[in-house]
Amino acid sequence: MKVISIGQFECREVPELADAFVDSELLVETNLRVLKHIHRCGDCRAFVEEKSRLKYLVQASVKGLNVPRDLRGNIRERIRSCAAG
């Protein structure tokens, strides 16, 4: 992957931010920096688009699955035991 520097933002930063970008978890300023960069950099845009497609496919694959009633309680108990241990 080539490195394109736009201001202080470079391609190497995109993989670190891609998941948070796709999940809309970035600060507005950081989100705008990513948007500006992927607008100009096809490699990074393709990387972010692939992350977005993967998120959609995972969500689609589990949609409609029946989850055991006690799953939430089991997860909480495992977290407590790990935190205590």
Secondary structure by P-SEA (a helix, b strand, c coil): cbbbbccccccccccccaaaaaaccccaaaaaaaaaaaaccaaaaaaaaaaaaaaaaaaaaacccccccaaaaaaaaaaaaaaac
